[in-house]
Amino acid sequence: MKSIAGKTVLLTGASGGIGTFITRALVIEKATVVAVSRSQRKLNDICTEVTALGGKAIGIPFDISQVAELPNLIQQINQVVGQIDILINNAAIEKYRPFHLYTLQDIQSTLTTNLVASMELTRLVLPSMLAHNSGHIVNIASGSGKKGMPYNSIYSASKAGLIMWTDALRQELADTNIGVSVVCPGYTAAGMFSALGVPAPSLARVAPPEEVAIAVLNAIKKNQAEVLLDGLIAKLLFSNFQLFPQFGDFLYKLLGMTKLNKISAEQQMRSSD
Ligand SMILES: NC(=O)c1ccc[n+]([C@@H]2O[C@H](COP(=O)([O-])OP(=O)(O)OC[C@H]3O[C@@H](n4cnc5c(N)ncnc54)[C@H](OP(=O)(O)O)[C@@H]3O)[C@@H](O)[C@H]2O)c1
């Protein structure tokens, strides 16, 4: 899809850290954004900002983890703005814990919000995209889906699932005009990483959220399969970790990532006491 102008984009998590930057970038491209997240107040804030910029955004409060209700969301959107041209599965949650201290509810809510809802939304919008032979789906995964993140293992599993499912779907749709991309941010200076309140490991790069938003636009316009925000070095490291997982473990420990994640888990456990 060479141009995003005039397209209708369903963006989940539009009111969150990175989501607000993706919304602004889409509006600058003259897309209509259907912004979905749970908080009406945060949706109002971003929609008011977009309107002030002269753009179009419609906020629909919806809990995407209620996956059986997602057909109602799509029906509501179709009635208000018509067909969805682009779907960006961005909403996600994470929770840090040693694995044995997670509850079954933690496992279910993380996998449902981060992975199952993305699949279900895609399943629901694809028939219309196929009928028009046009569309694009972007899944926002993470570097945590390329190499397991200790103490954030369910999130890691959800993002790895997202990456592999995108890879399969892209091949299925290769003979159509429907693009499928996965964008994998690393540490980003907005959203869930900033909310943790821990520093990034000393050698890690923390990307500005605008960079993630631009990467999403480029993924759509250039129909890119997989985008790693940290570039060639990340690509080389992650491909190496596939062959030598314990080299990756060693590096994560050396860079202090394992320790920082353990600290995040301890902090979150203390604040939930
Ligand atoms: N920030 C980073 O450093 C980083 C790094 C790598 C990957 N990522 C990925 O980037 C994406 C955006 O992350 P972020 O950092 O911007 O996260 P964030 O600040 O926590 O925002 C998450 C967004 O998702 C929405 N959301 C969460 N659960 C939802 C649900 N059940 N139904 C509907 N909306 C829901 C939230 O709004 P409500 O709470 O109002 O529902 C919020 O708008 C995620 O996929 C994340 O995994 C982020």
The ligand as an SDF file (V2000), in Angstrom:
LIG
                    3D

 48 52  0  0  0  0  0  0  0  0999 V2000
    7.4150    0.7100   25.3490 N   0  0  0  0  0  0  0  0  0  0  0  0
    8.3510   -0.1630   25.0050 C   0  0  0  0  0  0  0  0  0  0  0  0
    9.5280   -0.0160   25.4220 O   0  0  0  0  0  0  0  0  0  0  0  0
    8.0320   -1.3080   24.0690 C   0  0  0  0  0  0  0  0  0  0  0  0
    9.0950   -2.1310   23.6520 C   0  0  0  0  0  0  0  0  0  0  0  0
    8.8260   -3.1810   22.7830 C   0  0  0  0  0  0  0  0  0  0  0  0
    7.5380   -3.4130   22.3410 C   0  0  0  0  0  0  0  0  0  0  0  0
    6.5250   -2.6050   22.7630 N   0  0  0  0  0  0  0  0  0  0  0  0
    5.1730   -2.9020   22.2470 C   0  0  0  0  0  0  0  0  0  0  0  0
    4.6060   -1.6930   21.7430 O   0  0  0  0  0  0  0  0  0  0  0  0
    3.1790   -1.7490   21.8800 C   0  0  0  0  0  0  0  0  0  0  0  0
    2.6990   -0.5030   22.6100 C   0  0  0  0  0  0  0  0  0  0  0  0
    3.2640   -0.5230   23.9200 O   0  0  0  0  0  0  0  0  0  0  0  0
    3.3000    0.7360   24.8820 P   0  0  0  0  0  0  0  0  0  0  0  0
    4.6310    0.7600   25.4930 O   0  0  0  0  0  0  0  0  0  0  0  0
    2.7750    1.9210   24.2080 O   0  0  0  0  0  0  0  0  0  0  0  0
    2.2730    0.2270   26.0060 O   0  0  0  0  0  0  0  0  0  0  0  0
    1.3690    1.0550   27.0150 P   0  0  0  0  0  0  0  0  0  0  0  0
    1.8810    2.4290   27.2200 O   0  0  0  0  0  0  0  0  0  0  0  0
    1.1770    0.1750   28.1960 O   0  0  0  0  0  0  0  0  0  0  0  0
    0.0000    1.1580   26.2040 O   0  0  0  0  0  0  0  0  0  0  0  0
   -0.7620    0.0060   25.9390 C   0  0  0  0  0  0  0  0  0  0  0  0
   -2.0440    0.4300   25.2440 C   0  0  0  0  0  0  0  0  0  0  0  0
   -2.8570   -0.7360   25.0860 O   0  0  0  0  0  0  0  0  0  0  0  0
   -4.1540   -0.4900   25.6500 C   0  0  0  0  0  0  0  0  0  0  0  0
   -4.6760   -1.7590   26.1740 N   0  0  0  0  0  0  0  0  0  0  0  0
   -4.1190   -2.5900   27.0820 C   0  0  0  0  0  0  0  0  0  0  0  0
   -4.9290   -3.6270   27.3320 N   0  0  0  0  0  0  0  0  0  0  0  0
   -6.0210   -3.4490   26.5480 C   0  0  0  0  0  0  0  0  0  0  0  0
   -7.2230   -4.1710   26.3620 C   0  0  0  0  0  0  0  0  0  0  0  0
   -7.4830   -5.3110   27.0370 N   0  0  0  0  0  0  0  0  0  0  0  0
   -8.1410   -3.7050   25.4900 N   0  0  0  0  0  0  0  0  0  0  0  0
   -7.9170   -2.5590   24.7960 C   0  0  0  0  0  0  0  0  0  0  0  0
   -6.8020   -1.8160   24.9260 N   0  0  0  0  0  0  0  0  0  0  0  0
   -5.8680   -2.2740   25.7970 C   0  0  0  0  0  0  0  0  0  0  0  0
   -3.9030    0.5560   26.7440 C   0  0  0  0  0  0  0  0  0  0  0  0
   -5.0330    1.3600   27.0270 O   0  0  0  0  0  0  0  0  0  0  0  0
   -6.0630    1.0400   28.2460 P   0  0  0  0  0  0  0  0  0  0  0  0
   -5.2230    0.7170   29.4380 O   0  0  0  0  0  0  0  0  0  0  0  0
   -6.8750    2.2970   28.3800 O   0  0  0  0  0  0  0  0  0  0  0  0
   -6.8640   -0.1170   27.7550 O   0  0  0  0  0  0  0  0  0  0  0  0
   -2.8630    1.4320   26.0560 C   0  0  0  0  0  0  0  0  0  0  0  0
   -3.5120    2.3400   25.1780 O   0  0  0  0  0  0  0  0  0  0  0  0
    2.8740   -3.0400   22.6410 C   0  0  0  0  0  0  0  0  0  0  0  0
    2.5280   -4.0390   21.7290 O   0  0  0  0  0  0  0  0  0  0  0  0
    4.1870   -3.3760   23.3030 C   0  0  0  0  0  0  0  0  0  0  0  0
    4.3210   -4.7450   23.5620 O   0  0  0  0  0  0  0  0  0  0  0  0
    6.7340   -1.5700   23.6320 C   0  0  0  0  0  0  0  0  0  0  0  0
  1  2  1  0
  2  3  2  0
  2  4  1  0
  4  5  1  0
  4 48  2  0
  5  6  2  0
  6  7  1  0
  7  8  2  0
  8  9  1  0
  8 48  1  0
  9 10  1  0
  9 46  1  0
 10 11  1  0
 11 12  1  0
 11 44  1  0
 12 13  1  0
 13 14  1  0
 14 15  2  0
 14 16  1  0
 14 17  1  0
 17 18  1  0
 18 19  2  0
 18 20  1  0
 18 21  1  0
 21 22  1  0
 22 23  1  0
 23 24  1  0
 23 42  1  0
 24 25  1  0
 25 26  1  0
 25 36  1  0
 26 27  1  0
 26 35  1  0
 27 28  2  0
 28 29  1  0
 29 30  1  0
 29 35  2  0
 30 31  1  0
 30 32  2  0
 32 33  1  0
 33 34  2  0
 34 35  1  0
 36 37  1  0
 36 42  1  0
 37 38  1  0
 38 39  2  0
 38 40  1  0
 38 41  1  0
 42 43  1  0
 44 45  1  0
 44 46  1  0
 46 47  1  0
M  CHG  2   8   1  16  -1
M  END
$$$$
